[in-house]
Every structure is written in C-alpha cells, then in structure tokens.
C-alpha cells in the first residue's frame, strides 16, 4: 500500500547554522564591515585624505618660504602703482624739535606704496628721539602719511661731566645746551641729578614763593639736595623727600618773616632736624649754630650774633 502524504505538509528542511564569529577580528574591522560603503568608495576617501595631507604640507612649506608675503608685497606694489603711494608727509605737534629728522624717519620705508608702509616701525623709530614722548603714524588716502608728535616739556638743565643738557621732569635728555644760549630753567648738577629732577620740582611746588629765586640745585652724594638761590646763598636740605619738604617749608616761612635771602649770608644748613646752621661769610668758623627753625630770627645777623 502506498504511503499517504498529508496535504499542506512538507518535508522538514534543515535550518542553516549561524556562522560563529571569527576569533581575533578587531572591533574596528567589524565596524568597517558594517559600513554601507563599497571598496571603491573607501579607496576614494583614502585618496582624498592623502591629497589633503599633501596640500597641508605644501601650504606649510609655502608659508615657511614666504610665498604669501611675496604675494602680498606684489599686490601692495600694484596698489601703489595705481596711485596709492606716499607723496606727502604731514607732521603735527612739533614746536621745539627740528622737522627734518621726522621727515627722514617717515620716508625711510622699504616701499612707498601705502599698504606697505610700516606704521609701527616708523613709530618705534620716532620714539628714540629724546624730544618725542608719544607718536602716532597713520595713512590718509590716497597719498599722505600723517605723523602726530607729542613733545616733552623742558623742566631743567642738567650739568654733568662738563656737559649741559636740556631735560624734562623725568630726567630724559632732550638735547645739548650751549653755555651762551641757556634757557631760563633751574640747573641741576651732579651724577644722576637728572633722574631726581621731578623730586626737586615737587619740593618747590609747595613753596611757590621760593621758586622764582631758585638758581640751581646740586644732588649731593646721591642722597640729598643743596639748593642755590639767585642771590648767592646755598641751602643744605636733609635726606628724604619728606624731611626735605618740611625743611624747605620752614625756611620759606623764616625767609618771609625775616628776609634771610639777599642779606649777604652764605649758607643755611638744615640737615639737623629742627635746627639751622647759618654761615655768615666764607671765613672758616663764621657760623651761627643750632638755631631753632620755629623761632623767627632777629632782624640783623652778623658773625658774632646768635639768633
């Protein structure tokens, strides 16, 4: 008897076995296998990456060799040839300094094309002049270079090593001064006296009645001032700004009360706190010792009088 086969049934097919993962395959390789990219696409990406690296290396080499600078220089020269080149220099702010050195610095350029003018370098060279406290350099198209100078203000004359020089309040040397053409300014004498000129100016700022009488001052021992008045007297001040200011203020009051200056006295020594020693002549020993600065002196002073 033939075997009966039920409808709708079929012989059981064997299930395909899943492939076991290959040991040793890295995660990166598995990730690449899962990407929806063909081998041709991966090759193109690799080629582009290689080209990008080569381009970066080429650009770095070009920068190192100055190629961009050369291109910029060529463009700047072309702009200059089109009419944007320096033809005029306008100088502002000069009153005492000569103009010719400023022109020489402003026109000392590698190229006169306006885009290639070295503004910062020009300013730095101008600041090397003693007279120049500040400088601003700018372009005014199409053809003008503008130089704006802020000059230093002369404050004193510095005498050192048989040389006379004009200085500002900070001690910056402005220019040499001839003996027959000295301006009407205080004379400071001695090594490094120029660096202490501002201290001297501050001393007389609080005693304005004495400032017109000042002839000069000597910086003694790098510590203190000897003040010389136009009437010939010398005032020895103590060390230290505060002590010197206090002594000068006392002296101004005493001079106002008894007119110490202009009476033929030679020297006032106020280095001892609260005391003043007066030399009445150039004869040795002609002094009046230890006078109280708070007490007004007597109207008359001579070699034998103690105040």
C-alpha positions in Angstrom: 0.0 0.0 0.0 1.3 3.3 -1.0 2.2 5.8 1.8 -0.2 8.6 2.3 1.1 12.2 2.4 -1.0 14.7 4.2 -1.8 17.9 2.3 -0.1 21.0 3.3 2.8 19.2 4.9 6.3 19.2 3.5 9.5 17.6 4.4 11.3 19.4 7.2 14.2 21.5 5.8 17.4 21.7 7.9 18.0 25.2 9.5 21.1 26.9 8.4 23.7 27.1 11.1 24.8 30.6 12.1 28.4 31.3 11.5 30.5 31.5 14.6 32.4 34.8 14.8 36.0 34.5 13.8 38.3 34.9 16.7 40.9 37.6 16.6 38.9 40.0 14.4 39.1 43.5 15.9 36.2 45.8 16.7 37.5 48.4 14.1 37.4 45.8 11.4 33.9 44.7 12.4 32.7 48.4 12.3 34.2 48.8 8.8 32.4 45.6 7.7 29.1 47.0 8.8 29.6 50.4 7.0 27.4 50.7 3.9 30.4 51.6 1.7 31.9 49.8 -1.1 35.5 49.1 -1.6 35.7 51.7 -4.3 34.2 54.4 -2.1 36.8 53.6 0.7 39.6 53.9 -1.8 38.3 57.3 -3.0 38.2 58.5 0.7 41.7 57.3 1.2 42.9 59.2 -1.9 41.3 62.4 -0.7 42.8 62.1 2.7 46.2 61.6 1.2 45.7 64.7 -1.1 44.6 66.8 1.9 47.7 65.8 3.8 49.9 66.7 0.9 48.1 70.0 0.4 48.6 70.9 4.1 52.3 70.1 3.9 52.6 72.2 0.7 50.9 75.2 2.4 53.2 74.9 5.4 56.2 74.9 3.2 54.9 77.9 1.2 54.4 79.9 4.4 57.9 79.0 5.6 59.4 80.1 2.3 57.5 83.5 2.4 55.2 82.9 -0.6 52.2 84.6 1.0 54.4 87.6 1.9 55.6 87.8 -1.6 52.1 87.7 -3.0 51.0 90.4 -0.5 54.0 92.5 -1.4 53.2 92.2 -5.1 49.6 93.2 -4.5 50.7 96.2 -2.4 53.1 97.4 -5.1 50.4 97.2 -7.6 48.1 99.3 -5.4 51.0 101.8 -5.1 51.4 102.0 -8.9 47.7 102.7 -9.1 48.2 106.0 -7.3 48.1 105.0 -3.6 51.7 105.8 -2.8 53.3 108.2 -0.3 53.8 111.6 -1.8 53.3 113.9 1.2 54.2 113.7 4.9 52.1 115.8 7.3 53.7 116.5 10.7 51.7 117.7 13.6 52.6 118.8 17.2 56.2 119.9 16.6 57.2 123.1 18.4 60.8 122.7 19.6 62.2 119.7 17.7 63.5 120.1 14.2 61.3 118.7 11.5 64.0 117.3 9.2 64.7 114.2 11.4 61.0 113.4 11.5 60.8 113.6 7.7 63.8 111.3 7.3 62.3 108.7 9.6 58.8 108.9 7.9 60.3 108.5 4.4 62.7 105.7 5.4 60.4 102.8 4.0 61.1 99.7 2.0 58.2 100.6 -0.2 56.3 103.9 -0.6 53.1 102.0 -1.5 50.5 103.0 1.1 49.6 99.4 2.0 53.2 98.5 2.6 54.2 101.5 4.8 55.4 100.2 8.2 53.4 102.3 10.7 54.5 100.5 13.8 58.2 100.5 12.8 58.1 104.2 12.0 56.5 105.0 15.4 59.2 103.0 17.2 62.0 104.9 15.4 60.4 108.2 16.3 60.2 107.3 20.0 64.0 107.0 20.0 64.3 110.8 19.8 64.6 112.5 23.2 62.0 115.2 22.4 59.3 112.6 21.4 57.2 111.5 24.3 54.5 109.9 22.1 54.0 109.4 18.4 51.1 108.3 16.1 51.5 107.4 12.5 48.6 106.9 10.1 47.7 106.8 6.5 45.4 109.3 4.7 44.5 108.0 1.3 45.4 108.4 -1.4 49.0 109.6 -0.8 49.6 111.2 2.6 51.4 109.9 5.7 50.3 111.7 8.9 52.8 111.9 11.8 51.4 113.3 15.1 54.1 114.1 17.7 53.7 114.8 21.4 56.8 116.6 22.6 58.3 116.5 26.1 58.3 119.7 28.1 61.7 121.1 29.2 62.0 121.3 33.0 65.6 121.9 33.9 69.2 121.9 32.6 71.5 119.1 33.7 75.2 119.8 34.2 77.4 116.7 34.3 80.9 115.9 33.1 81.3 119.4 31.7 78.2 118.9 29.6 74.9 120.9 29.7 71.8 119.1 28.5 68.1 120.1 28.5 65.9 117.5 30.4 62.2 117.0 31.1 60.7 116.5 34.5 61.5 112.7 34.3 65.2 113.3 33.6 65.0 112.4 29.9 67.8 114.2 28.0 66.3 116.3 25.2 69.3 117.9 23.6 72.6 119.6 24.4 72.6 123.2 25.5 75.3 125.8 24.8 76.5 127.9 27.6 75.8 131.2 25.8 72.2 130.1 25.0 70.9 128.6 28.2 67.1 128.9 28.7 65.7 130.3 31.9 65.4 127.0 33.7 66.7 125.6 37.0 70.2 124.0 36.8 70.6 120.6 38.4 74.2 119.4 39.0 75.8 116.1 39.7 75.7 112.4 38.7 72.1 111.1 38.3 70.7 114.5 39.2 68.6 114.4 36.1 66.7 111.3 37.5 65.8 113.3 40.6 64.7 116.5 38.9 61.0 115.6 39.4 61.6 115.4 43.2 63.1 118.9 43.1 60.1 120.2 41.1 57.8 118.7 43.7 59.7 120.4 46.6 59.2 123.9 45.1 55.5 123.1 44.2 54.6 123.6 47.9 56.8 126.7 48.3 56.0 128.8 45.2 57.4 131.9 46.7 60.9 130.4 46.6 60.6 129.0 43.1 61.4 132.3 41.2 64.5 132.7 43.4 65.9 129.3 42.5 69.2 129.3 40.5 70.1 125.7 40.7 70.5 122.6 42.8 73.3 120.0 43.4 72.5 116.4 44.0 75.0 115.5 46.8 76.2 112.0 47.4 73.2 110.5 45.7 71.1 111.3 48.8 70.0 114.9 49.1 69.9 118.4 47.6 71.9 121.6 48.1 69.8 124.5 46.8 71.4 127.6 45.4 69.4 130.8 45.1 69.9 133.6 42.7 71.1 135.9 45.5 74.0 133.6 46.1 73.0 131.6 49.2 73.1 127.9 49.5 70.5 125.8 51.5 71.5 122.3 52.5 68.4 120.1 52.8 68.3 116.8 54.7 67.9 113.4 53.2 64.5 112.0 52.3 61.7 113.7 50.4 59.5 114.2 53.5 62.3 115.7 55.6 63.5 117.9 52.7 59.9 119.2 52.1 59.5 120.0 55.8 62.8 121.8 56.0 62.2 123.9 52.8 58.7 124.9 54.1 60.3 126.1 57.4 62.9 128.0 55.5 60.2 129.7 53.4 58.4 130.8 56.5 61.6 132.1 58.1 62.5 134.0 54.9 59.1 135.6 54.8 59.4 136.7 58.4 63.0 138.0 58.4 64.1 138.1 54.8 67.0 135.7 55.1 67.8 135.8 51.4 69.6 138.7 49.8 71.4 139.8 53.0 74.9 138.6 52.2 74.7 135.3 54.0 76.5 132.3 52.5 74.9 129.1 53.6 72.0 127.7 55.5 72.4 124.1 56.8 69.1 122.3 57.8 70.4 118.7 57.8 69.9 118.5 61.6 66.1 118.1 62.3 64.6 121.2 63.9 67.9 123.2 63.6 69.5 125.6 61.1 73.2 126.5 61.0 73.9 129.8 59.3 77.3 130.7 57.7 77.5 134.4 57.5 80.7 134.6 55.4 83.3 132.5 53.7 85.6 132.8 56.6 86.0 129.5 58.4 84.1 129.4 61.7 81.8 132.2 60.8 78.7 130.3 61.7 75.7 130.7 64.0 75.0 127.2 65.2 71.8 125.4 66.1 69.1 128.0 65.5 65.5 126.9 66.2 63.6 126.9 63.0 60.3 127.5 64.7 61.5 130.8 66.3 61.7 133.9 64.0 65.3 135.2 63.7 66.3 138.6 64.8 66.3 141.4 62.1 70.1 141.6 62.0 72.7 138.9 61.6 76.4 139.1 61.8 79.3 136.8 62.6 79.0 137.4 66.4 75.2 137.2 66.7 73.3 134.2 67.8 69.6 134.1 66.9 
